[in-house]
Amino acid sequence: MKLLLIEDDPTLQATLVRSLSRRGFEMATCGDGGEALDQWAACQPDVVALDLTLPHLDGLQVLTLARQRGWKTPVLILTARGTVGDRVIGLNTGADDYLAKPFDLDEMEARLRALVRRSAAQTSEGNATSHMPTIGPLQLDRDSGAVHWGAQVLDLPPRELALLQALMTRPGRAVSKERLFELVFPGEQDVQYEAIEVVAYRLRKRLTGTGVELVTLRGLGYLLRVQGANPS
């Protein structure tokens, strides 16, 4: 776990480096607000401990600039400013937690590790979300079942939506008519098998202009592909 400690008090900095290194942290340090962003970019830390009182740029300015650059590294503010107002300002600026001086080393370690765990969990959740089935500009939300076309949600009748959902789980790969019939007409014994062709015809027309096309493969079924792409 890599920690960037931005602290201008040399005695406190040395104490924290010695103590946290023994507890398994890989330490990087900086004592100047004007150099903090360069050090942050260079070492790519897992977590940052940031003092507010720094030369050249104070901690809040450093934090503001880091967040403006899109850096999402969790930040624990260390400061002698212990008032509620100061804590609120720090948290609103983009800090993730706040620890007033003097502090207990065990508490600091626990807070740092908690921030890293929380950040890892959020990253994992974000990655899972980003892996929603996608083909071209269309994206399927597995939770809601909605199909997004850019910022819009495609407004489709239930059977056409069911067909599109089934095909989007296998983008670029053929799905048999038999399987699609089971998914679009579940348990409907009185529906003719050829009805899936009607639903496919209607869905093909509704996809016009989206950049995605529904292709019929004789003897194999249907597949979705980006318009103009060569069949694999």
N, C-alpha and C positions, 0 to 999 in steps of 0.2 A: 504494500500500500504506500503510494508516494504522496508525501505531504509537503506542500509549499508553505513555509512559515514566513510571513511578511511582518517583521517586528523590528523596530529601530533601537530598542534597548539591548545593547550587546550582552549584558549579564543575563537577562531573561532569555534571550535568543540562545546563548550557549547552554543554559540550563535545560531548555526544552529540547534542543538538539540531542544532548547527551541522554536525557531521560527517555524521550520518545524513540530514539534509535534502539535503545535496549528493549523497548516494547514491540519492536518489529516494524517500525516505520522507516521508509527510505526518505531521508530528509533533504530538502532544498531550501535555501534561505535567501532573504532579501531584506535590507534595512532601509530602503529608499523608495518612496512612492513613485518617483520619477522613473525608476528602473523596474518596478514591479511587473508591469505588463509584459515587458520583454522577457523577464525571467519566467513568468507564467506561461507564455507561448513556448519558450524553449524547453521547459521541463515536463509539460503536459501532466500536471498532478492529478491525483484522484480526488483530492480535497485540499482546500486552502484555509489556513488560519490567518486572519487578517486583522492587524492592529489598526485602529482608527487614527491615531496621532502619528503621522509620518512626515518626514521632510519632503518638500517640493510638491507632492500630491498627497492629500490625506486619504485615509482608507475608503471613505465614501466615494471620493472621486475615482479612485482606482476601481472600485466595484462597479460604479456606474459605467465606466468605459468598457470594462470587461463584459458586462451584460449587453451593452450596445453592439459589441462585436459578435454577439451570439454565443459566448462561452457559457456553458451550463455547469461548470465545475461547482460542486457544493462548497459553500463558504461559511466558516464559523468566524464571527467577529469576536476579537479580543479587545477589550477596552476598559479603561478606568471610568468611563462615562456610564454610570449605572442607572440613570433615570429612565422612567418608562418612555418619555418622549424620544430619547436617543435610541432606545431599542426599536421603537416603532419606525423611526427614520431609517435605521439600518435594514430592518426587515423589508420595508417598502422599497428600498433601493435595490434589493435583490439578494440580501443575505438569507441563508437558510437556518441559521441558529445564532445565538448570542451568548457570550460568556463574559461576565464582568470580573475584572481584576480586583483583588487577588482571587485566584481560583485553585481548586484542588486538581492535581494532575490526573487522578483516576477519573474525575468527572470529565475533564477535557478529553481524555482518551475515549471514554464511552461515547461522548457526543460526536467525536470525529468518526468513529467506527459506525455509529448509527447513520450519520449523513451519507457515508459511502454505501452502506447497505440500501438505504432508501433510493439513492441515485441509481444503483444497479438494478433495483426492482422496477423503477420507472423506465429505464432503458430497455429492460426485457419486455415490459408491457408494450412499449412503443414499437419494438421490433415485431412483436406478435401482431399488432394492429396493422403494421405496414405490409405484412405478408397476406393480406386479404387477396383472394383470387382476382387477377387483373388481366385484361387483354386490351391492348391499345388504350383508348381513353375510358374504357369501361372498368368499373371496380365493383366487386360484390362484397357487401357487408354481411358477413356470416351471421352476426347476431340478429340483425333486423330483417335480413333477406332482401334489403333494398339494393338496387343496382344503380350506381352513380355514373353519370356521364359528365365529367368535369364537376362543376358545382351543382348540377341538376340531378334530380332523382328521376329515372325513367318511370313514367306513368303507364303501366301495362296491365291488361286484364290478367286475372289469376293464372290461367293456363299458359299464357305466353310468358308470364314471369317465371312460372315453374320450369318451363322449357329452357329459358335463358339461364336460370340458376344452375340447372343440371349441366348445361354445356360449359358454363364458366368455371365449374370445378375441374374441368379437363380442357383448358384452352389449347387450341391447336391439335387436339386429338379427337378422333371420331368416337361418338357414342351411338350404340345400336338403337334402332327404332324400338326394339322390344324393351330395352331398358328405359328409354325415354317415355314410352307409353305407360310403364309402371309408375314413373315419377309424376307424370302430368295427369294421369287418370287413375289414381290409386284406389283400388277396390271397386271400380265402376265396371260391373260386368256387362252392362247393356250398351256400352260404347264400342263402336266398330274400330278395329285396329287401324284402319286408314285415317281415323280422325287425327292422328298425330301429324299426318302430312298437312292437314288443314291448319293446325296450330303453327307448324313450321312455316307455312306460306305466309301467314299473318305476321309472325315475328320477323320474317325476312324483310317485309315491307316496312315494319316499324323501326328496323335498324338502319334504314336508308338515311344517309347523312351523318351517321355516328362515326364512320371510319372503321366499323366492324361489320363483317358480313357472315351470313349463315350459309354454309356450303353443304350440298347434298353429295354424298359419296355412294355410288351404287353398290349395293351389297354390304355396305359397312354402316351407314346411318348418316348422322349429321355432325358437323363440327363448326366451331367459330374460328375465324382468323381475321387478322388485320387486313383491311381492304387493300388489294393490290399485292399482297404477299404471295409468294409462290407456295403451293402446297408441299408439305414435307413428306 
